[in-house]
Amino acid sequence: MKLYKFMQDRHWYEDIGHIFIGLVPMLGWLREHFQWPPGDTVSIKGVPYAPHDRVGDSYRDFLGYSIGATLRTAVLVGLLIWKW
């Protein structure tokens, strides 16, 4: 599985931050919405193209948001079962 250096380089703290952002519903999506499209896009024959490094960075961001959302859901389900 290609992780685009998720938690494997000197910017690991940024990946941890994206996990924490993923704990809040919709916050990651809103953050990325204002940064989209990724990088300086160019059009090749009418099709937008984004640089590979920015696409990889977006992948890392969304992976962190997904991990945070999964943790949030697991905690909420755990609390529901515990209180039930």
C-alpha positions as CSV (number, residue, x, y, z in Angstrom):
1,M,0.0,0.0,0.0
2,K,1.4,3.4,-1.0
3,L,1.0,5.9,1.9
4,Y,2.8,8.8,0.4
5,K,5.1,9.0,3.5
6,F,2.2,9.2,5.9
7,M,3.9,9.2,9.4
8,Q,7.2,8.3,7.7
9,D,9.1,11.6,7.3
10,R,10.0,14.7,9.2
11,H,6.4,16.1,8.9
12,W,4.9,13.4,11.1
13,Y,3.5,16.0,13.5
14,E,1.4,17.4,10.6
15,D,-0.1,13.9,10.0
16,I,-1.0,13.7,13.8
17,G,-2.7,17.1,13.4
18,H,-4.8,15.8,10.6
19,I,-5.9,12.9,12.7
20,F,-7.0,15.3,15.4
21,I,-8.8,17.5,12.8
22,G,-10.6,14.3,11.7
23,L,-12.1,14.0,15.2
24,V,-14.3,17.0,14.4
25,P,-17.0,16.2,11.9
26,M,-16.7,18.1,8.6
27,L,-13.7,20.2,9.7
28,G,-11.2,18.4,7.5
29,W,-13.5,18.7,4.5
30,L,-14.0,22.4,5.0
31,R,-10.2,22.9,5.4
32,E,-9.5,21.1,2.2
33,H,-12.3,22.8,0.4
34,F,-10.6,26.1,0.6
35,Q,-7.2,24.6,-0.5
36,W,-8.7,22.9,-3.6
37,P,-7.7,22.4,-6.4
38,P,-4.4,20.9,-5.2
39,G,-1.4,23.1,-6.1
40,D,-1.1,25.0,-9.3
41,T,-3.2,23.1,-11.8
42,V,-2.7,23.2,-15.5
43,S,-5.0,22.2,-18.3
44,I,-3.9,19.5,-20.8
45,K,-6.3,19.2,-23.6
46,G,-9.1,20.5,-21.4
47,V,-8.4,18.1,-18.5
48,P,-7.1,19.7,-15.3
49,Y,-3.8,18.2,-14.1
50,A,-2.3,18.7,-10.6
51,P,1.3,18.1,-9.6
52,H,2.0,14.6,-8.1
53,D,3.5,16.0,-4.9
54,R,0.4,18.0,-4.1
55,V,-1.9,15.1,-4.9
56,G,0.2,12.9,-2.5
57,D,-0.1,15.6,0.2
58,S,-3.9,15.7,-0.3
59,Y,-3.9,11.9,0.1
60,R,-2.0,12.2,3.4
61,D,-4.4,14.8,4.6
62,F,-7.5,12.8,3.8
63,L,-5.9,9.6,5.3
64,G,-5.4,11.5,8.6
65,Y,-9.0,12.8,8.5
66,S,-10.3,9.3,7.9
67,I,-8.3,7.8,10.8
68,G,-9.6,10.5,13.1
69,A,-13.2,9.9,11.9
70,T,-12.8,6.2,12.5
71,L,-11.5,6.8,16.0
72,R,-14.4,9.2,16.7
73,T,-16.9,6.6,15.5
74,A,-15.3,3.8,17.6
75,V,-15.4,6.0,20.7
76,L,-19.0,6.9,20.2
77,V,-20.1,3.3,19.6
78,G,-18.1,2.2,22.6
79,L,-19.8,4.8,24.8
80,L,-23.2,3.8,23.4
81,I,-22.6,0.1,24.2
82,W,-21.1,0.9,27.6
83,K,-24.1,3.1,28.6
84,W,-26.6,0.7,27.1
